[in-house]
Amino acid sequence: MERYIFYILALIMIVFAIASVTSKKMLRSVIYLLFVLCGIAGIYFLIDYNFLAAIQLTVYAGGIIVLIIFSVVLVHHIEMELELAKKSKQILVGLACLIGLGVFLTTIYSHPFNVVENNITTTTEDIGLGLLSYETGGFILPFEVISVLLLASMIGAIVIAKGKKLTDKNDSTL
Amino acid sequence: MIAGISIYEILTVTSILFFIGVYGFITRKNLISILMSIELILNASVINFVVINKYLYPDLLQGVFFSIFIIAVAAAETALAVAIIINLYRQIASVEVKDTETMKY
């Protein structure tokens, strides 16, 4: 059963990822990206990391997608079609990506992984204790660094997005 | 772990997603589309962290912690990038890559 769910999720993710990078309409490609992110959350649910799946749904599907949709709506007309790269460039890049994929896959399939059969369920409590532990192997320092980084990027985003008032000088450049 | 699915199949799917992201990153001409391709690439790498943690070292949680950090950094990066794009649109009225030749504030 889980096997078929995984195949369906993989198919959805790959099809919508391709649609997302090739679609000519901006807003549609954002929505296709939303489907890919939801599929990734489904994979986290399948391998029993419920907390990560919840993070994926709230941060990516709830936060980042809304942010991108806002910027698309602020910047574009809805019906405007995107300019695509030249046909020759598309084919060239596609070939290079296929070659890179081949190298990746041969490396992966020639490496013997020592898979440990297990059915351990990770609770949110384990993750919280690991993140906040002071002992060796604890992640308290990176946790604090990330919080400072989030604060700094928030202030930076506000300062950058506020910009200058539209003066005569800016009007002439528009 | 997923019953009946080996680690190879999941790594195949994430590699395909990664290279779709790379393809979009190179062929797109629009700053917001490029940002979306970066999200695809980051997500593919996050799945790799989580899956390798689950299949190879199930009693540790390092992969989960790193994926949480990657998601946090990606969120911060997206917020900053959207701020920069909107400010750029105010100054030059375009978000195409070919029109972007100044970063002067």
Interface residues (C-beta under 8 A of the other chain):
Chain A: E2 R3 F6 A10 M13 I14 A17 I18 S20 V21 T22 M26 S29 V30 L33 V36 L37 I40 I43 Y44 L46 I47 D48 Y49 F51 L52 I55 Q56 V59 Y60 G63 I64 L67 I68 F70 S71 V72 L74 V75 L82 E83 L84 A85 K89 Q90 V93 G94 C97 L98 G100 L101 F104 L105 I108 Y109 F113 N114 V115 V116 E117 N118 N119 I120 T122 D126 I127 G130 L131 F139 P142 I146 L149 L150 S153 M154 G156 A157 I158 I160 A161 G163 L166 N170 T173 L174
Chain B: M1 I2 A3 G4 I5 S6 I7 Y8 E9 I10 L11 T12 V13 S15 I16 L17 F18 F19 I20 G21 V22 Y23 G24 I26 T27 R28 K29 N30 I32 S33 L35 M36 S37 E39 L40 N43 V46 I47 V50 V51 K54 Y55 L56 Y57 P58 D59 L61 V64 F65 S67 I68 F69 I71 A72 V73 A74 A75 A76 E77 T78 A79 L80 V82 A83 I84 I85 I86 N87 Y89 R90 Q91 I92 A93 V95 E96
